[in-house]
Amino acid sequence: MEVEPSILTRPTAREKLGSSRLASRLDRLYPPAVRSWNDTIAPYLFIAPFLVSFLAFFALPSVYSVVLSFFRYNGYTTAHWVGLNNYRSLLEAPDLHDAVVNTAFYLFMPMLPMLVGAFLLALAVRSKLSNLSRVYKPLIFVPQVMAPVAAALVWRVMLSNNGVLNTTLGVHVSWLTDPAALKWGVVLLLVWRGLGWYFIVFLAGLSGVPEDLLEAASVDGASAGRRLWHVIVPLMRPTILFALVIDTIASLQLFTEPNLLVGGAGTTAGAPPSAAPVMNQVVTNVIGGQFGLAAAAGWMVFVAIGCFSLIQFRLFREATQ
């Protein structure tokens, strides 16, 4: 039942006249065309700080580095056009071949234990068997919070000849000097640091798996292994793809951990050629004033990241279909 507004709440003729005068005055000061223009441009003004910083610190430097990769330039003399010679010099350099092999090692060796371990930890914490998940979650994630420099220095002490690892296992492995063991020490550090990050990623993905679906599969007689393989894993494919892509990008851009862990102690020397990643080519050329070579090496890493990402997306799309 609708109630008519009271006479006291109805606008009077004077109020109506005042409102119409105010509206006409606003139309004269701000015509509809001006208001429409303001409504159109206002959103761009709000995002203008981001656009300016994006152009100044990312887009324009990226374009400049592409151009720079075709020149020989040391930072203060005239730049000389060399075409593809920078790329050709890098491809013919024996150090780059070793660095590519080392980077592939850092990509594939830690991937399986790190991702599988993080996934199993996420399953264990999410299961009803775990009553102390609030304690486990921060403990597992703590290594990721530690800065890469601090983590590398701590592991340098742990992997020394009289360090915790050799003492605990009762072995005598020269993790920091033996060429055959250098890269394995870096792998241990990468798995230890990355486990907590991917644990959080998989835990977030598992939160999207419906409990009703798992209970229905259990009622139908599916074992825990079948529920994992036929229900959880297919629903987790987008999360697994995300983890693979992020791990690939991080591994191809790896620099800090190997150089601090197995580099010369107390010196500015980085990792030896038997353990140096591809990013050392960028940094070494920048330090040496070869900015064209450094830009070319950076764009080679960028192309490699793009190719690996496209392959992973393609493989997961075919598996889904």
C-alpha positions as CSV (number, residue, x, y, z in Angstrom):
1,M,0.0,0.0,0.0
2,E,1.6,3.2,-1.2
3,V,1.4,6.3,1.0
4,E,1.2,9.7,-0.6
5,P,3.9,12.1,0.4
6,S,3.0,14.6,3.0
7,I,2.3,18.1,2.0
8,L,5.3,19.1,4.1
9,T,7.6,16.9,2.0
10,R,6.3,18.0,-1.4
11,P,8.5,20.5,-3.3
12,T,6.9,23.9,-3.4
13,A,6.6,26.0,-6.6
14,R,9.4,28.2,-5.4
15,E,11.7,25.2,-4.8
16,K,10.8,23.9,-8.3
17,L,11.6,27.3,-9.8
18,G,14.9,27.4,-8.0
19,S,15.9,24.0,-9.1
20,S,15.1,24.8,-12.7
21,R,17.1,28.0,-12.5
22,L,20.1,26.1,-11.0
23,A,19.9,23.5,-13.8
24,S,19.8,26.2,-16.5
25,R,22.8,28.0,-14.9
26,L,24.8,24.7,-14.8
27,D,23.9,24.1,-18.4
28,R,25.3,27.6,-19.3
29,L,28.5,27.1,-17.3
30,Y,29.0,23.4,-18.2
31,P,27.3,22.6,-21.5
32,P,26.4,18.9,-22.1
33,A,29.2,18.6,-24.6
34,V,31.7,19.7,-22.0
35,R,30.3,17.4,-19.4
36,S,30.4,14.5,-21.9
37,W,34.1,15.4,-22.7
38,N,35.0,15.4,-19.0
39,D,33.3,12.1,-18.4
40,T,35.4,10.7,-21.3
41,I,38.7,12.0,-20.2
42,A,38.4,11.7,-16.5
43,P,39.3,7.9,-16.3
44,Y,42.5,8.6,-18.3
45,L,43.5,11.3,-15.9
46,F,43.3,8.8,-13.0
47,I,45.6,6.3,-14.7
48,A,47.9,9.0,-16.1
49,P,50.5,8.5,-13.3
50,F,50.8,4.8,-14.2
51,L,50.9,5.5,-17.9
52,V,53.6,8.1,-17.5
53,S,55.8,5.9,-15.4
54,F,55.2,2.9,-17.7
55,L,56.3,4.9,-20.7
56,A,59.2,6.5,-19.0
57,F,60.7,3.5,-17.2
58,F,59.5,0.5,-19.4
59,A,58.2,1.1,-22.8
60,L,60.7,3.8,-24.0
61,P,63.7,2.0,-22.5
62,S,62.6,-1.2,-24.1
63,V,62.4,0.4,-27.5
64,Y,65.8,2.1,-27.0
65,S,67.4,-1.2,-26.0
66,V,66.1,-2.9,-29.2
67,V,67.7,-0.2,-31.2
68,L,70.8,-0.3,-29.1
69,S,71.3,-4.0,-29.8
70,F,72.2,-3.2,-33.4
71,F,74.9,-0.7,-32.4
72,R,78.4,-0.8,-30.8
73,Y,78.2,1.7,-28.0
74,N,80.3,2.2,-24.8
75,G,78.2,4.9,-23.2
76,Y,80.2,8.0,-24.1
77,T,81.5,7.8,-27.7
78,T,79.5,7.8,-30.9
79,A,77.4,4.7,-31.5
80,H,78.3,2.7,-34.6
81,W,75.9,0.6,-36.6
82,V,76.9,-3.1,-36.6
83,G,73.6,-4.7,-37.6
84,L,73.3,-8.3,-36.4
85,N,77.0,-8.5,-35.4
86,N,76.2,-8.3,-31.7
87,Y,73.9,-11.3,-31.9
88,R,76.4,-13.2,-34.1
89,S,79.2,-12.5,-31.6
90,L,77.1,-13.8,-28.7
91,L,76.0,-16.9,-30.5
92,E,79.6,-17.7,-31.5
93,A,81.0,-17.1,-28.0
94,P,81.8,-20.3,-26.1
95,D,80.8,-18.7,-22.8
96,L,77.2,-18.3,-24.0
97,H,77.0,-22.0,-24.9
98,D,78.1,-23.0,-21.4
99,A,75.7,-20.4,-19.9
100,V,72.8,-21.8,-21.9
101,V,73.5,-25.3,-20.7
102,N,73.8,-24.1,-17.1
103,T,70.5,-22.1,-17.3
104,A,68.8,-25.2,-18.7
105,F,70.1,-27.2,-15.8
106,Y,68.8,-24.6,-13.3
107,L,65.4,-24.7,-15.1
108,F,64.8,-28.4,-15.4
109,M,66.6,-30.0,-12.4
110,P,64.8,-28.1,-9.6
111,M,61.4,-28.0,-11.4
112,L,60.2,-31.5,-10.6
113,P,61.1,-31.8,-6.9
114,M,60.1,-28.2,-6.2
115,L,56.7,-28.3,-7.9
116,V,55.8,-31.8,-6.9
117,G,56.9,-31.2,-3.3
118,A,55.0,-27.9,-3.1
119,F,51.9,-29.7,-4.5
120,L,52.1,-32.5,-2.0
121,L,52.6,-30.1,0.9
122,A,49.6,-28.1,-0.2
123,L,47.5,-31.3,-0.3
124,A,48.7,-32.3,3.2
125,V,48.0,-28.9,4.7
126,R,44.6,-28.7,3.1
127,S,43.6,-32.3,4.1
128,K,41.7,-33.0,7.3
129,L,44.7,-34.9,8.6
130,S,46.4,-31.6,9.3
131,N,45.2,-29.8,12.4
132,L,48.0,-27.3,12.7
133,S,47.8,-25.7,9.2
134,R,48.1,-22.3,10.7
135,V,51.5,-23.2,12.0
136,Y,52.7,-25.1,8.9
137,K,51.8,-22.4,6.4
138,P,54.1,-19.6,7.7
139,L,56.9,-22.1,8.4
140,I,56.9,-23.4,4.8
141,F,56.7,-19.9,3.4
142,V,59.6,-18.5,5.5
143,P,62.4,-19.3,3.0
144,Q,60.6,-17.2,0.3
145,V,60.5,-14.2,2.6
146,M,64.2,-14.2,3.0
147,A,66.1,-12.0,0.5
148,P,68.0,-14.0,-2.2
149,V,71.3,-12.4,-1.1
150,A,70.8,-13.5,2.6
151,A,69.6,-17.0,1.5
152,A,72.7,-17.4,-0.7
153,L,75.1,-16.3,2.0
154,V,73.4,-18.7,4.6
155,W,73.6,-21.6,2.1
156,R,77.2,-20.7,1.4
157,V,78.0,-21.4,5.0
158,M,75.8,-24.6,5.1
159,L,77.5,-26.0,1.9
160,S,81.1,-25.3,3.1
161,N,83.5,-28.2,3.6
162,N,82.6,-28.3,7.4
163,G,79.1,-27.1,6.9
164,V,75.8,-28.5,8.1
165,L,75.1,-30.6,5.0
166,N,78.4,-32.4,4.9
167,T,78.4,-32.9,8.7
168,T,74.8,-34.2,8.8
169,L,75.1,-36.6,5.8
170,G,78.6,-37.7,6.8
171,V,80.1,-36.9,3.3
172,H,82.9,-34.7,2.1
173,V,81.6,-32.9,-1.0
174,S,83.2,-29.6,-2.1
175,W,79.9,-28.0,-3.1
176,L,81.5,-24.6,-3.6
177,T,84.7,-25.6,-5.5
178,D,84.1,-28.9,-7.3
179,P,82.9,-28.2,-10.9
180,A,80.8,-31.3,-10.8
181,A,79.0,-30.2,-7.6
182,L,78.7,-26.4,-8.1
183,K,75.4,-26.5,-10.0
184,W,73.8,-29.1,-7.6
185,G,74.4,-26.7,-4.7
186,V,72.6,-24.0,-6.6
187,V,69.7,-26.5,-7.2
188,L,69.4,-27.2,-3.5
189,L,69.1,-23.5,-2.8
190,L,66.5,-22.9,-5.6
191,V,64.4,-25.8,-4.3
192,W,64.6,-24.6,-0.7
193,R,63.6,-21.0,-1.6
194,G,60.9,-21.8,-4.2
195,L,59.1,-24.5,-2.3
196,G,57.2,-22.0,-0.1
197,W,56.1,-19.8,-3.0
198,Y,54.7,-22.6,-5.1
199,F,53.1,-24.1,-2.0
200,I,51.0,-21.0,-1.6
201,V,50.2,-21.0,-5.3
202,F,49.0,-24.6,-5.2
203,L,47.2,-24.1,-1.9
204,A,45.2,-21.2,-3.5
205,G,44.4,-23.4,-6.5
206,L,43.2,-26.3,-4.3
207,S,40.8,-23.9,-2.6
208,G,38.9,-23.8,-5.9
209,V,38.3,-27.5,-6.0
210,P,34.7,-28.2,-4.8
211,E,34.4,-30.4,-1.8
212,D,31.1,-31.7,-3.1
213,L,32.8,-33.1,-6.2
214,L,35.4,-34.9,-4.1
215,E,32.7,-36.3,-1.8
216,A,30.7,-37.5,-4.8
217,A,33.8,-39.3,-6.2
218,S,34.4,-40.9,-2.8
219,V,30.8,-42.1,-2.6
220,D,31.2,-43.6,-6.1
221,G,34.1,-45.7,-4.8
222,A,37.0,-43.7,-6.1
223,S,40.2,-44.1,-4.1
224,A,42.3,-41.3,-2.9
225,G,44.7,-41.8,-5.8
226,R,41.9,-41.8,-8.3
227,R,40.4,-38.6,-6.8
228,L,43.8,-37.0,-7.0
229,W,44.5,-38.0,-10.6
230,H,41.0,-37.7,-12.1
231,V,39.5,-34.9,-10.2
232,I,42.0,-32.6,-8.5
233,V,44.8,-32.6,-11.1
234,P,42.4,-31.7,-14.1
235,L,40.9,-28.9,-12.1
236,M,44.4,-27.7,-11.1
237,R,45.7,-27.5,-14.7
238,P,45.4,-23.6,-14.9
239,T,47.3,-23.3,-11.6
240,I,49.9,-25.8,-12.7
241,L,50.4,-23.9,-16.0
242,F,50.8,-20.7,-14.0
243,A,53.4,-22.3,-11.8
244,L,55.3,-23.7,-14.8
245,V,55.4,-20.4,-16.6
246,I,56.5,-18.4,-13.6
247,D,59.2,-20.9,-12.8
248,T,60.4,-20.8,-16.4
249,I,60.6,-17.0,-16.3
250,A,62.4,-17.0,-13.0
251,S,64.9,-19.7,-14.0
252,L,65.8,-18.0,-17.3
253,Q,66.4,-14.7,-15.5
254,L,68.4,-16.3,-12.7
255,F,71.4,-14.3,-11.6
256,T,71.8,-13.7,-7.8
257,E,71.8,-17.2,-6.4
258,P,74.5,-18.8,-8.5
259,N,76.8,-15.8,-8.4
260,L,76.6,-15.3,-4.7
261,L,76.6,-19.0,-3.8
262,V,79.5,-20.3,-5.9
263,G,81.2,-17.0,-6.8
264,G,84.6,-16.0,-5.4
265,A,84.3,-15.3,-1.7
266,G,85.3,-11.8,-0.7
267,T,85.7,-10.7,-4.3
268,T,83.5,-9.3,-7.1
269,A,84.0,-12.3,-9.2
270,G,80.8,-14.1,-10.2
271,A,80.1,-17.7,-10.8
272,P,82.7,-19.6,-12.8
273,P,81.9,-20.5,-16.4
274,S,80.8,-24.0,-15.4
275,A,78.0,-22.6,-13.2
276,A,77.3,-19.1,-14.7
277,P,73.8,-18.4,-16.0
278,V,72.8,-16.6,-19.2
279,M,72.1,-13.4,-17.3
280,N,75.8,-13.1,-16.6
281,Q,76.2,-12.2,-20.3
282,V,74.1,-9.1,-19.8
283,V,75.7,-8.0,-16.6
284,T,79.3,-8.7,-17.8
285,N,78.8,-6.7,-20.9
286,V,77.3,-3.8,-19.0
287,I,80.2,-3.7,-16.6
288,G,82.6,-3.9,-19.6
289,G,80.9,-1.0,-21.4
290,Q,79.6,-3.1,-24.2
291,F,76.0,-1.9,-24.0
292,G,75.1,-3.1,-27.5
293,L,76.1,-6.7,-26.6
294,A,74.3,-6.4,-23.3
295,A,71.1,-5.3,-25.0
296,A,71.3,-8.1,-27.5
297,A,71.8,-10.7,-24.7
298,G,68.8,-9.3,-22.9
299,W,66.6,-9.6,-25.9
300,M,67.8,-13.1,-26.6
301,V,66.7,-14.0,-23.0
302,F,63.3,-12.3,-23.7
303,V,62.8,-14.3,-26.9
304,A,63.7,-17.5,-25.1
305,I,61.2,-16.8,-22.3
306,G,58.5,-16.1,-24.9
307,C,59.2,-19.3,-26.8
308,F,59.1,-21.5,-23.7
309,S,55.9,-19.8,-22.5
310,L,54.2,-20.4,-25.9
311,I,55.3,-24.0,-25.9
312,Q,53.9,-24.6,-22.4
313,F,50.6,-22.9,-23.3
314,R,50.3,-25.0,-26.4
315,L,51.1,-28.3,-24.7
316,F,48.5,-27.6,-21.9
317,R,45.9,-26.6,-24.4
318,E,46.3,-29.8,-26.3
319,A,46.2,-31.8,-23.1
320,T,43.0,-30.1,-22.1
321,Q,41.4,-30.8,-25.4
